[in-house]
Amino acid sequence: QVQFVESGGGLVQPGGSLRLSCAPSGFTFTRYALAWWRQVSGKERELVASVGTFGDTNYPLSSVKGRFTISRDNAKKTVSLQMNNLKSEDSGMYYCNTVRLELKTWGQGTQVTVSS
């Protein structure tokens, strides 16, 4: 059974940092490009950052470039998102998943709230 378990969210002031972690299971971790997705209430989920099977990274949102860093640990089968200099517009529910969403399931996500 495929599962994505996200953690590390919370309430942080603007300019602060958070590190999100995800421990997927139920599939061959090393075969998939993985990503962090974000959903803001009333909007569709958007891909925030991705990491390929060889560790190549991509940040489609220009707003997070230079502030967010995605990484994966194939030995521990985890994927992380380091978020620095957080801004209010970074708030949302964060999910990890594959880039292509071929596994057709979502975890519960972890809430990030950036507010003073």
Secondary structure, DSSP 8 states (H G I E B T S, - for coil): --B--EE--EEE-TT--EEEEE--BSS-GGGS-EEEEEE-TTS--EEEEEE-TTS-EE---GGGTTTEEEEEETTTTEEEEEE-S--GGG-EEEEEEESS-TT------EEEEE--
